[in-house]
Amino acid sequence: MRGQCYSRLGELCKTIGPRLSGSDAAENGIAWGVNMLNTYGFDSVYTQPVWVPRWERGDKESLWLHSTVFTKELKTGFPADYNCEAFTEQELKPASKYQLQACVLGGSIGTIGVMKGKIVLINSWSELDSLGKIGALKDKIAFYNRAFDESLLNTFAAYGACVGQRFSGASKAVAYGAKAVLVRSMTNRCDLHPHTGVMGYADTNVKIPAMAVASAVANMLESLVQKDPDLEVNLELNCRTLPDRLSSNVIAETKGSQFPSHYIAFGGHFDSWDEGEGAHDDGAGCMHAFEALRILKAVGYEPRHSLRCVWWINEENGLRGATEYARLANQNGEVHVAALESDRGGFVPRGFGVDSTLWQHVGQFKSLLEAYNIGALEKGGGGADIGPLKKANAQVGLVSFIPDSQRYFDVHHAETDVFENVNKRELELGAAAVAVMIWILDQKDYPEFAE
Amino acid sequence: MRGQCYSRLGELCKTIGPRLSGSDAAENGIAWGVNMLNTYGFDSVYTQPVWVPRWERGDKESLWLHSTVFTKELKTGFPADYNCEAFTEQELKPASKYQLQACVLGGSIGTIGVMKGKIVLINSWSELDSLGKIGALKDKIAFYNRAFDESLLNTFAAYGACVGQRFSGASKAVAYGAKAVLVRSMTNRCDLHPHTGVMGYADTNVKIPAMAVASAVANMLESLVQKDPDLEVNLELNCRTLPDRLSSNVIAETKGSQFPSHYIAFGGHFDSWDEGEGAHDDGAGCMHAFEALRILKAVGYEPRHSLRCVWWINEENGLRGATEYARLANQNGEVHVAALESDRGGFVPRGFGVDSTLWQHVGQFKSLLEAYNIGALEKGGGGADIGPLKKANAQVGLVSFIPDSQRYFDVHHAETDVFENVNKRELELGAAAVAVMIWILDQKDYPEFAE
């Protein structure tokens, strides 16, 4: 049988599509997944019920400029950063309702009708504080514009340095009287695709709407607001939070021959944002885990520990699936000796992040891994969905699958995270890398865990 | 100034497009390149005249099935290998002229009108010989169908194992009386894009037409010919070879401060096949070299040796540019101490192939290179365009730039080798890697070369 992960990811992306927690699509996708996994003859395939939050975008949101400014059309078409610098040079043309490429951030409240306001450019937390203290944000729209540091080779480091403005920007700005926030998209590219992602409110009574703007739009707004401090934008958001809904984690399992009650869990998250198709984030991780379990079975390998491919639900905006998974493992006495997470996309594999408890063991296989170009080992393994297992028992060894990171934030949480942007061979090599690592983890005895 | 290689590659691909040696487009591209390079203030920018062969595709070629067989439509659309296996399952539908995705191989003669013939499946040279010896190829169309070994992690190794059937298939088959050849496209993918490339005739009087068929079409033909050994195909090729034409290598140069008559040359080839836009092959290599020279200047680096960004002409079907470059270097007493070639696409950099004469020197910088994820050093450097320098003087140290190879043969010599399939950040990182390596090569003293 040929590799299955690419065609299965295609089915998931093209027949189910985006699958935000609590959506009908997520539930349809879970049913598809269980049916699909059942065709491969694993020892068992089942779901774990989990209540998940249900936030909805509603009707498509809008952000537009007021009519007193003029612009040329923003250039559209792919790839926009072919001549991105031009965006900041644009003059405004007459338009009574000039739409900008922007999207609501996950978890935001909606506006009541149209909100209009002046925008205040903010490049850092200290700038927020100094502007806030002199009252400059009062009744204004805070525009967080900190860009990725492109000199960081690891794009996740660039993301980590900026994502605070997306998650906490609203709660911090509201303390200074702001009435909404715009946040520059979390991406390396300069283009016209807004990138969504989760934001959160502090425990205050006041919540304000929050949007992401495409990076090229952010450049343009930066330029415009410097020329015209009275620049006004209009926004209309129709999102809302509904009551929680019952959803599921999905599990496919192969029983261990020597330590059947000791588990090695590996997987990704099944939910995705409602832009794109969740192809890289994290359809790829789910397919890596499924294919790894399939490969090990196909080659006739009999695992010593029980192996679990897990598709956790609700990583993007709640982590309810992972939390419930760890709670049930503890309640049911399912001893987890190790866990691996793949949540960095379906790109060409580079190596693994490895927990200190596993460092010595995995290190023995470094030359094997290097022979397959997957020998880049970094100290420290982990991930959102396997974190709760570690929290419950510090002895659990965690591993992060690390593919090349250069293209990830081109598509992350954006309408471009679609199947067409996944490369078959890169995805398959990732699945093979995960299979190899699960085999390595299965070779270890874990005497620290009582049988 | 921001990185320039991506936007310049965009201009090359979108305003010039494909630029086969001897074409008007190649000459327009050279003029564009000289103008472009002149805007960056290098010490000198100039061309080297070179006579190049001139082979033309002519009117679009055709390959079609005869009408007595039936098929469903081949599925089109991207990405085809989402459900590639389906292609081999197709039944044929009524069609008097059923077009197959195929293209002429570079250097082939044309047909005189339409050629019709039965096809004979050949999977290896030994199969060719055994079928040939019993007369099975007499007046038939040899169909070479050896596929890439996908288990080879280095896709260039898979290419190397198959490309002989493309280059020599016609000359070997004609010895057994074949009247044409079809060759499976050189690619990892199963899709509907034919991949061209150079073929050659032996010094015999008989030349026969040669075409590449898309890999999915090859799968289908394999299946069909096994069901129906009398399967006939029709082909019509309109290509021809014209007299040689005067073209040029393009050079941008920075004079060395300590060893001005000692040169480090680095570049790629400017010509491309006439499918696609030559974006990865080898627009990327040309842009790597240009950007590396620009970066070193932009940071104020004063090179010890003279640095030359070279865009060689006619790598794809003649190597005239590289041959003339080496001849002129020798004639003009331009002592080349080292040379680097980038001709593996604009993908994320991995490392370098390094000549034995440079191994020790470059090895001293391994930890620096590893810090930038470009520390994978392989013994043996070289490349088609820098080979003639080495042939002239075995002491010249050669370096190959090695990016990740997984996606290269998806697009190589096909209509998909377009700018949209180049990633900005991957291209820029490649250029930075080349700049670092040129800096490393410039640090070495080369006492073996007399000043």
Interface residues (C-beta under 8 A of the other chain):
Chain A: R2 Y6 S7 G10 F78 P79 D81 Y82 N83 E85 E150 L153 T155 N188 R189 V348 R350 Y372 N373 A376 D404 Q406 R407 D410 F419 E420 N423 K424 R425 E426 L429
Chain B: R2 Y6 S7 G10 F78 P79 D81 Y82 N83 E85 E150 L153 N188 R189 V348 R350 Y372 N373 A376 D404 Q406 R407 D410 F419 E420 N423 K424 R425 E426 L429
